[in-house]
Amino acid sequence: MKSMVQTIDLQVTGMHCASCVGRAEKALIAHPGVHSATVNLASGTAHVTAGDIDKTALANALTQAGYPAHVRQDVTERTDHAAHAQSLWRRFRVAFVLTLPVFLLEMGGHFYPPLHHWIMGTVGQTPFWALQCLLIAVVLLWPGRIFFEYGVPALLRGAPEMNALVALGAGAAWGFSTVVLFMPGLIPAESRAVYFEAAGVIVTLILLGRALEAQAKGRAGTAIEALISLQPDTAFVLENGAPVSRAVEDIRIGDQVLAQPGARIAVDGIIVDGTGYVDESMLTGESAPVRKSTDDSVSAGTLNGNSALTYRTTAVGAATALARITQMVDQAQSAKLPVQAKVDRITAVFVPIVMGLSVLSFVGWLLFGGTLAQAIVAAVSVLIIACPCAMGLATPVSVVVATGRAASLGVLFRGGDALEKLATIQTVAFDKTGTLTAGSPTVTQRYGPASTDDIASIAALERQSDHPLARAVAAIADPSGAQISDFQAIPGKGVAGFVNGAKYIIGSGAFLVENGVDISGFTNETEQIHSAAATPVFAAKDGQCIALFGVSDPLKPDADRAVSDLQAAGLNCALISGDIEPVAKAIAAQVGIADVIAQVLPDQKLSAIEVLQKDGPTAFVGDGINDAPALAQADVGLAMGQGTDVAVEAAGVVLISGAVQGVVRAHTLAKATLRNIHQNLFWAFAYNVALIPVAMGVFYPIFGWQLSPMLGAGAMALSSVFVVTNALRLRRAG
């Protein structure tokens, strides 16, 4: 019996750097029954796949590892960055007010000696140092307490992280200074200096950095909140013909809902009365309102125009398109890009290495003639400046911003790997019907001796298929009353079945020939259809070809521009179609594609993708069931949002509006995101590589450089703020 696999989402707090993420993931994976775990620092979430385990026990295991966690109930539950930022701002203000006089008086005395002499002459050194000790003790015990609350337990568990480094650094500076103040005999005379102001400034600057970071994270993660806010809380449901206000969660499938002019659609449905325009830009990214009338679908969150519409509910709650999109965005924001694996391997050993370098700095200064005070300053500076906060944020915060921006443009990334791979593709292969073309073909030519009853039977059988060509043929007659049995749909070929006792076969000429049907009598008509750039659809009854339809499918209005934009970006474009070669080449010529692979079955589409992949990473864009294998085989599959569920499930990217320009937007945003991530990683790593040696005092013998712990704290805080701020630029990308 196959074991159950479930996904568990946890909300996690207490993570502040890349090493926190690594340890949280290890704690989750170590829990019995867990298959995989991904923790996201930017969103404060953990995504776990596991067998039949207790979700609460899993959350408790992570809590015991030092990262308080609980099970997320739904995607509406998010880390309250605004409240967190407010708390940090309060802590910063207290720390700032208490540290400022210490900093001004102590450092002012260094820069302006008369001030130092005045303090020594009026207050005295010991009372002055005692006042500093008291004020900074309050800073460490009140606003700076969070570093010790998280850092000390992490040290005791043998799993030091950022808070441990800050606690060690600030604590060492304050502790050494306190010993100098109260037990000066333990310290050599040349090293009797206090660094209370350094301890206070370290805490103050890092609190400032965290407050700015939390505030920026709040701006980065607004996509989910924006999507959730699209759905109204109430709607007017028709009861006995009269509109009655009802909470959205109380609306049921089949209810008739009135959308008033200017109101948002509350749930998914089908229009039963009224005609008007609906603004779907918040879901599709397309600015032009869409005309809606009877039997057209509407989606929750979209904005009704100036006409009243009545629609019958078809989906509520988590089943609505808006809810599914929100879930996709949430999953994408929690995803981990392949590039993150490299960062994880480095940060897994980073903090222990930093602590080792700190000890090495301390010992080195003493061995090579430095004072105890200089040794402590070097050790503390290394601890403070090397906190891997920026490393941990470099990738996830860019992903959070980029996927949110993508959703506003009508592009849904279903995973981080799709975002990264799409940025590196060299070829984009398109399906034809429903992808480059509108997907709403119509029958423009008709030949053959089929009777009215035959046409109705053909329409009835075609209605069972979801292929756009089949829908076009199904629309030519009213199939009511037809009795259908033994229906078969053969992807890429056609359909077959019995209608009112007669066997019908409908599809491509090759499909009919395979089934022993002679189509040679329609040679001239087939050529006429080809010359009109239409697709021939044959129909046979009891083994005799009785009808030939020419089906035309116009290009999407943005198809040629999208292909041109992709080619201008240096990408190769190809067309892979199940349609016959003359039609495929005619469509390709209209959009400027030279590489055409036509008349292929679904498995042959997959093979065609494999051939293209030999020249480099390849993306495939499609929308139908017959596209699913190719979508899965491609390095990145992009599914048109109006396509079948099978195609959407097989793809890594979903283009909600179905516009071909969505491919350009997705590629542009993916490249911008990867570039942004590389910028962040460069800054995070270069900053540490450049400043750790300075903090250790490597350049002191040559240039006299020794980094102050205060400057180290400022640089460390600014590095994280820089990374988040740089990622926020992606809100304008695409």
ZIDADA-V624518 format. One record per run of one state. SS is the DSSP state (helix for helix, strand for strand, loop for the rest). FROM is the first residue (numbers start at 1). TO is the last residue. Records with the same first field share a line. If there is no record, write none. Layout:
# ZIDADA-V624518
SS=FROM-TO + FROM-TO
This chain:
# ZIDADA-V624518
loop=1-5 + 13-17 + 30-33 + 41-44 + 51-54 + 65-68 + 72-80 + 112-112 + 123-124 + 142-144 + 157-161 + 183-183 + 187-188 + 192-195 + 221-221 + 230-233 + 240-241 + 251-255 + 260-263 + 265-267 + 274-275 + 280-280 + 285-289 + 293-296 + 299-302 + 305-308 + 316-316 + 320-320 + 334-337 + 368-371 + 386-388 + 395-395 + 409-410 + 414-415 + 423-426 + 431-431 + 438-441 + 448-451 + 463-467 + 475-483 + 491-493 + 500-501 + 508-508 + 515-519 + 532-534 + 542-543 + 553-554 + 556-558 + 569-571 + 577-580 + 592-594 + 598-601 + 614-617 + 623-624 + 634-635 + 641-644 + 651-652 + 656-660 + 697-699 + 704-708 + 733-734
strand=6-12 + 34-40 + 45-50 + 69-71 + 234-239 + 242-247 + 256-259 + 264-264 + 268-273 + 276-279 + 290-292 + 297-298 + 303-304 + 309-315 + 411-413 + 427-430 + 437-437 + 442-447 + 484-490 + 494-499 + 502-507 + 535-541 + 544-552 + 555-555 + 572-576 + 595-597 + 618-622 + 636-640 + 653-655
helix=18-29 + 55-64 + 81-111 + 113-122 + 125-141 + 145-156 + 162-182 + 184-186 + 189-191 + 196-220 + 222-229 + 248-250 + 281-284 + 317-319 + 321-333 + 338-367 + 372-385 + 389-394 + 396-408 + 416-422 + 432-436 + 452-462 + 468-474 + 509-514 + 520-531 + 559-568 + 581-591 + 602-613 + 625-633 + 645-650 + 661-696 + 700-703 + 709-732
